[in-house]
Amino acid sequence: MADQNATARSNKRFHIVLVPGFAGFDALGQLEYYGGITPLFKPWLAGNEVLHYFDNFPTAAVVTRAARLRDYLAKRMARGEISTSDDVILVGHSTGGLDIRWLLWDLWGLHHHKKPIVVDGGAKVKSIDLFKCVRRVVFLSVPHWGTNIADWVQSQWVWRRALIEQLRAVVAGSQTLLVEPIESAIAASAAFVTGAGLLQAVQDALDEANEYNGRPSPMRMADAHEAASELALYLRHMASDFRAIDDLASRPPRTGKPMSPAHFGVGDRKKELTQVRGIEFRSYVTLGRRPFRFDRRSPAPSWEFAKPWTYPEITKDATLSAGTDIIYRTCYRACAGGPFEPPKSSSEEAKRLSPQHPIEVWDNDGIVNSLSMFWPLGKNVLLHADHMDIVGQYKNLRADAGGGRKYRTYDLLKSDSGFGDKIFSKVWDDIFAFCLGRTHAHQTPATSAGRP
């Protein structure tokens, strides 16, 4: 029996699944959501480790995104890629963390009602088997209590819809030699004027989808058509289902049962923590640079279109905002003011991690209020970084030559946070060490105890 247990441990595989956040994907052409992670993972390979890049719907409701993640894992189990003796480690960035929470909530509910997960035309996977495989969870900048920027975007639905439809129209004409250079030139000019990495990413996506950009060849044409199709489908998903924004809002829906973990009441949160008590957690809290001066220990005023004196470019501080771009300032300002109220537990944990410089209710990383990121189980790690730094989008990295685009990663939120290669490498070494139960690379994985 001892030999059998030893054999089972030696054959155990460790599946690390990277789950993207809002508007996330695995890759669009050469653009990767989790940029530069694979090279950092290689030193941790000892034979039984697998790194999965999960491709989710960009803006669908959390329940929809979580169901897609559930079916993805169930298919891997049904096909023998994941066995019941393996460890599954889920890493979720931003909305991806809420997807993970709902996945676990859903799996427990299916088990309670004795409902299997049916995939691949009839293969049945027991939900409890999948639940028990989840040994560890890593949260990266997750809005456990919602975020003000979602409430703000909710109120701008007309402009949001118009922008998405305009992008869809551009992509639909991206194979037209006349239209594409014009649209690309507009994006290029805007990127040049503002220096915004986000606009550079939009320009590059359009260029990559145009077969006339890059080094001419049959392969380049095929890649361009594929990139255009991926981009068109991506925008189509956004146009048809944008309900994730409701699930991310700090203010819960007025009617109906909450369908987002961010809106769980006291009773459901206690129940959730009881269900996941056998899982290890690690949470990373990102705190962005402050480009504005707001009153300490007081909420920041909301940004309202009817009140010009609340606009980001009017309220910014010349000294504090130096080195930031308009995209970061706009997002930070929208996230600073709003209905978000931090739970008492988050505020107390924040005081312990940042006693000299208290985290205010308006502090955020450009997308999520920092006090919303604290998770009551496991260790919380505080990082001075913006929302996209931690997933590798903190600098412009050149793409492969001849492919149509200039870069494969960007400084999407130019916050001048000081986050760089050394910090990025150190953070992900820490993440992988936690995921694999080791203290350093090449160490023998720790044995995980079974859970009821």
C-alpha positions in Angstrom: 0.0 0.0 0.0 2.8 2.4 0.8 4.4 1.7 -2.6 1.1 2.4 -4.3 0.8 5.7 -2.5 4.3 6.7 -3.4 3.6 5.8 -7.0 0.4 7.9 -7.0 2.3 10.9 -5.6 5.1 10.6 -8.2 2.5 10.4 -11.0 0.5 13.3 -9.7 0.3 16.3 -12.1 0.0 19.9 -11.1 -2.3 21.9 -13.4 -1.9 25.7 -13.1 -4.8 27.3 -14.9 -4.5 31.1 -15.8 -7.9 32.6 -15.9 -8.2 36.1 -17.6 -10.1 39.0 -16.3 -12.7 41.4 -17.8 -12.3 41.8 -21.5 -9.8 38.9 -21.2 -8.7 36.2 -23.6 -5.8 33.8 -24.1 -4.4 35.5 -27.1 -5.5 37.7 -30.0 -2.9 37.1 -32.7 0.4 37.7 -31.0 -1.1 39.7 -28.1 -1.3 37.6 -25.0 -3.3 38.4 -21.9 -0.8 36.9 -19.5 2.4 38.3 -21.2 5.8 36.7 -20.6 4.6 34.1 -18.1 5.7 31.0 -19.9 9.5 31.8 -19.7 9.2 32.4 -16.0 7.4 29.0 -15.6 10.2 26.9 -17.2 12.6 26.8 -14.2 9.7 25.3 -12.2 9.3 22.4 -14.5 10.2 19.1 -12.8 8.2 16.7 -15.0 4.6 16.8 -13.8 3.7 20.5 -14.1 1.3 21.8 -16.7 0.5 25.5 -17.4 -2.9 26.1 -19.0 -4.0 29.4 -20.6 -7.8 29.5 -20.4 -9.6 31.4 -23.1 -12.8 32.9 -21.7 -15.6 35.1 -23.0 -14.5 38.7 -22.6 -17.5 40.5 -21.0 -20.1 37.8 -20.3 -21.8 37.5 -17.0 -19.7 35.8 -14.3 -22.1 32.8 -14.2 -21.5 32.3 -17.9 -17.7 32.7 -17.7 -17.6 30.4 -14.7 -19.7 27.7 -16.6 -17.2 27.9 -19.4 -14.3 27.4 -17.0 -16.2 24.5 -15.4 -16.7 22.8 -18.7 -13.1 23.4 -19.7 -11.9 21.6 -16.6 -14.5 18.9 -16.8 -13.4 18.1 -20.4 -9.8 17.8 -19.4 -10.9 15.3 -16.7 -13.2 13.4 -19.0 -10.4 13.0 -21.5 -7.9 11.9 -18.9 -5.7 15.0 -19.0 -6.6 15.7 -15.4 -7.1 12.8 -13.1 -8.7 12.7 -9.7 -5.3 12.4 -8.0 -4.0 15.5 -9.7 -3.8 19.0 -8.2 -5.6 21.9 -10.0 -4.4 25.4 -9.1 -6.5 28.2 -10.3 -5.0 31.7 -10.9 -7.5 34.4 -11.6 -6.9 38.0 -12.5 -9.5 40.6 -11.8 -13.0 39.3 -12.9 -11.3 35.9 -13.3 -11.1 35.6 -9.6 -14.9 36.1 -9.3 -15.2 33.4 -12.0 -13.2 31.0 -9.8 -15.3 31.8 -6.8 -18.5 31.1 -8.6 -17.1 28.0 -10.2 -16.4 26.6 -6.7 -19.8 27.7 -5.5 -21.4 26.0 -8.5 -19.5 22.8 -8.2 -20.6 22.5 -4.5 -24.2 23.2 -5.5 -24.1 20.6 -8.3 -22.7 18.0 -5.8 -25.4 18.9 -3.3 -28.1 18.2 -5.9 -26.2 15.1 -7.2 -25.9 16.6 -10.8 -22.9 15.5 -12.9 -21.2 17.7 -15.5 -21.9 16.4 -19.0 -19.3 17.1 -21.7 -18.1 15.7 -25.0 -21.5 14.5 -26.1 -22.4 12.5 -23.0 -19.3 11.9 -20.8 -20.2 12.5 -17.2 -17.8 14.1 -14.6 -18.7 14.2 -10.9 -18.7 17.8 -9.7 -17.2 16.7 -6.3 -14.2 15.0 -8.1 -13.4 18.3 -9.8 -14.0 20.3 -6.7 -11.6 18.1 -4.7 -8.9 18.5 -7.3 -8.8 22.3 -6.7 -6.0 22.5 -4.1 -4.9 26.2 -4.3 -6.3 29.5 -5.6 -4.4 32.6 -6.4 -6.3 35.9 -6.7 -4.7 38.8 -8.6 -6.3 42.2 -8.1 -9.8 40.7 -7.7 -12.8 42.9 -6.9 -14.3 40.7 -4.2 -16.6 43.5 -3.2 -17.0 45.1 -6.6 -15.4 48.3 -8.0 -16.5 51.8 -8.6 -15.4 51.9 -12.2 -18.0 49.3 -13.0 -20.7 51.5 -11.6 -19.4 54.4 -13.6 -19.3 52.4 -16.9 -22.9 51.2 -16.2 -24.0 54.8 -16.3 -22.2 55.4 -19.7 -23.9 52.5 -21.6 -24.8 54.6 -24.6 -21.1 55.7 -25.2 -19.9 52.2 -24.5 -22.2 50.6 -27.0 -21.3 53.2 -29.7 -17.6 52.5 -29.2 -18.0 48.7 -29.5 -20.0 49.1 -32.7 -17.5 51.5 -34.1 -14.7 49.0 -33.5 -16.7 46.2 -35.0 -17.2 48.3 -38.1 -13.5 49.0 -38.4 -12.7 45.3 -38.1 -15.3 44.4 -40.7 -13.5 46.7 -43.1 -10.0 45.7 -42.1 -9.5 43.7 -45.3 -10.2 46.8 -47.4 -7.0 48.4 -48.4 -8.4 51.9 -48.4 -10.4 51.8 -45.1 -7.8 50.1 -42.9 -4.9 52.5 -43.3 -7.2 55.5 -42.6 -8.6 53.9 -39.4 -5.1 52.7 -38.4 -3.7 56.2 -39.0 -6.3 57.7 -36.7 -5.4 55.3 -33.9 -1.7 55.9 -34.5 -2.1 59.6 -34.3 -4.1 59.3 -31.0 -1.4 57.0 -29.6 1.3 59.4 -30.6 -0.5 62.4 -29.0 -1.4 60.7 -25.8 1.4 58.1 -25.5 -1.3 55.7 -24.4 -0.3 52.0 -24.6 -4.0 51.0 -24.8 -4.4 52.9 -28.1 -1.1 51.4 -29.4 -2.6 48.0 -28.7 -5.8 48.9 -30.6 -3.7 50.1 -33.6 -1.5 47.0 -33.5 -4.6 44.7 -33.5 -5.9 46.5 -36.6 -2.6 46.3 -38.3 -2.2 42.6 -37.6 -5.6 41.9 -39.0 -4.7 43.6 -42.3 -3.0 41.2 -44.7 -1.3 44.2 -46.4 0.8 44.9 -43.3 3.9 42.9 -42.5 6.0 40.7 -44.7 3.9 39.5 -47.7 3.5 35.7 -47.9 0.7 33.1 -48.0 1.3 32.5 -44.3 1.1 36.2 -43.5 -2.3 36.3 -45.3 -3.6 33.3 -43.4 -2.4 34.8 -40.1 -4.1 38.2 -40.9 -7.4 36.4 -41.7 -7.2 34.5 -38.5 -6.4 37.6 -36.5 -9.3 39.4 -38.1 -11.7 36.6 -37.3 -10.6 36.4 -33.7 -10.9 40.1 -33.3 -14.4 40.1 -34.9 -15.6 37.3 -32.7 -14.1 39.0 -29.6 -16.0 42.2 -30.4 -19.2 40.3 -31.2 -19.1 38.7 -27.8 -18.7 42.1 -26.2 -21.6 43.5 -28.2 -23.9 40.6 -27.3 -23.2 40.1 -23.6 -21.7 42.9 -21.5 -23.3 41.7 -18.2 -20.0 41.3 -16.4 -20.1 45.0 -15.8 -23.2 44.5 -13.6 -21.5 41.7 -11.8 -18.5 43.9 -11.0 -20.4 46.9 -9.7 -20.0 47.7 -6.1 -23.7 48.3 -5.8 -25.7 45.0 -6.0 -28.7 44.7 -8.2 -31.9 46.0 -6.8 -34.0 43.0 -7.6 -33.3 39.2 -7.9 -30.8 36.9 -6.3 -27.2 38.0 -6.6 -25.5 36.2 -9.5 -22.0 37.5 -8.7 -19.8 36.6 -5.7 -19.1 40.4 -5.3 -22.7 40.8 -4.2 -23.0 37.9 -1.8 -24.7 38.7 1.5 -23.3 37.9 4.9 -24.9 34.5 5.0 -23.7 33.4 1.5 -20.2 34.7 2.2 -20.0 32.6 5.4 -21.3 29.6 3.6 -18.8 30.1 0.8 -15.9 30.3 3.2 -17.0 27.1 4.9 -17.2 25.3 1.6 -13.7 26.2 0.5 -12.0 25.7 3.9 -9.8 22.9 2.6 -8.3 25.1 -0.2 -5.2 27.2 0.2 -5.4 30.8 -0.9 -3.0 33.6 -1.8 -4.2 37.1 -2.8 -2.2 39.9 -4.4 -3.5 43.4 -3.7 -2.3 46.1 -6.2 -2.1 49.7 -5.1 -1.7 52.2 -8.0 0.1 55.5 -7.9 -2.1 58.5 -6.9 -2.5 61.1 -9.6 -5.0 63.1 -7.6 -5.2 64.7 -4.1 -8.3 63.5 -2.3 -9.2 64.0 1.4 -7.8 61.2 3.6 -10.3 59.0 5.4 -13.1 60.4 3.2 -14.7 59.1 0.0 -13.6 60.9 -3.2 -16.3 62.8 -5.1 -17.8 60.9 -8.0 -16.9 61.9 -11.6 -20.0 63.3 -13.2 -20.3 64.6 -16.8 -22.7 67.3 -15.5 -19.9 68.6 -13.3 -16.8 69.6 -15.3 -14.8 70.4 -12.1 -14.8 66.6 -11.4 -13.1 65.7 -14.7 -9.7 63.9 -14.5 -7.7 66.5 -16.4 -9.1 69.2 -14.2 -8.7 67.5 -10.8 -5.3 65.9 -11.5 -2.2 67.0 -9.5 0.6 68.2 -11.8 3.3 66.7 -9.5 1.5 63.4 -8.6 0.3 62.7 -12.2 3.7 63.3 -13.9 4.7 60.2 -15.9 1.1 58.9 -16.2 -1.0 58.8 -19.3 -4.6 60.0 -19.9 -5.9 56.4 -19.9 -4.6 55.7 -16.4 -5.8 59.0 -15.0 -9.2 58.6 -16.5 -9.6 55.0 -15.2 -8.2 56.0 -11.8 -10.6 58.9 -11.5 -13.6 56.9 -12.4 -12.6 54.2 -9.9 -11.9 56.7 -7.1 -15.4 58.0 -6.6 -18.5 56.0 -6.3 -20.6 53.8 -4.0 -17.9 51.3 -3.0 -17.8 50.7 0.8 -15.0 48.5 2.1 -15.8 45.7 4.5 -14.3 46.1 8.0 -12.1 43.1 7.6 -10.4 44.5 4.5 -9.7 47.8 6.3 -8.2 46.1 9.3 -6.0 43.9 7.1 -4.9 46.9 5.0 -3.8 48.7 8.2 -1.5 45.8 9.0 0.0 45.7 5.6 0.4 49.4 5.1 0.5 51.0 8.6 2.6 54.1 7.5 0.6 54.9 4.4 -3.0 53.9 5.1 -5.0 52.6 2.1 -7.9 55.0 1.5 -11.4 54.0 0.3 -10.6 55.8 -3.0 -7.2 54.1 -3.5 -7.2 51.8 -6.6 -5.0 50.4 -9.3 -6.7 52.1 -12.2 -9.5 49.5 -12.4 -10.3 48.0 -9.0 -10.5 49.6 -5.5 -7.6 48.2 -3.6 -9.7 47.6 -0.4 -11.9 45.4 -2.4 -9.1 42.9 -3.2 -8.5 41.6 0.3 -9.6 38.0 0.8 -10.2 36.7 4.3 -8.5 33.3 3.8 -4.7 32.9 3.4 -2.1 35.5 2.9 -2.6 38.9 1.3 0.4 40.4 -0.5 0.5 44.2 -1.2 2.1 45.4 -4.4 2.7 48.9 -5.7 1.5 48.3 -9.2 -1.4 49.1 -11.6 -4.1 46.7 -12.6 -2.3 45.3 -15.7 1.3 45.3 -14.4 1.0 42.0 -12.6 -0.1 40.1 -15.8 2.9 41.3 -17.8 1.4 44.4 -19.4 3.8 46.9 -18.0 6.1 47.6 -20.9 6.2 47.5 -24.7 7.8 44.3 -25.9 8.5 43.9 -29.6 6.5 41.4 -31.5 8.0 38.9 -34.1 9.1 40.7 -37.2 6.9 40.6 -40.3 3.7 39.8 -38.4 1.9 43.1 -38.9 2.0 44.4 -35.3 4.8 46.2 -33.5 4.4 44.9 -30.0 3.2 41.8 -28.1 2.9 43.4 -24.7 2.2 47.0 -23.7 2.2 49.4 -20.8 -1.6 49.4 -21.0 -2.1 51.6 -18.0 0.9 54.0 -17.9 0.9 54.7 -14.2 4.7 55.1 -13.6 4.3 52.6 -10.7 7.9 51.5 -10.8 6.9 48.0 -11.6 9.6 46.4 -13.8 11.2 43.1 -14.9 12.8 42.3 -11.5 9.5 42.8 -9.6 7.5 40.9 -12.2 9.9 37.9 -12.1 10.0 37.9 -8.2 6.2 38.1 -8.0 5.6 35.2 -10.4 8.3 33.1 -8.7 6.4 33.6 -5.5 3.1 32.7 -7.3 4.6 29.5 -8.8 6.2 28.5 -5.5 2.8 28.8 -3.8 1.0 27.0 -6.7 3.4 24.0 -6.6 3.9 23.9 -2.8 7.6 24.6 -3.0 10.0 27.2 -1.7 12.1 27.4 -4.8 12.5 25.8 -8.3 13.4 22.1 -8.7 12.3 21.3 -5.2 10.2 18.1 -4.8 6.5 19.1 -4.7 4.8 18.9 -1.3 2.2 16.2 -0.8 -1.4 17.6 -0.6 -3.6 16.2 2.0 -7.0 14.9 0.8 -10.2 16.8 1.6 -13.6 15.4 2.4 
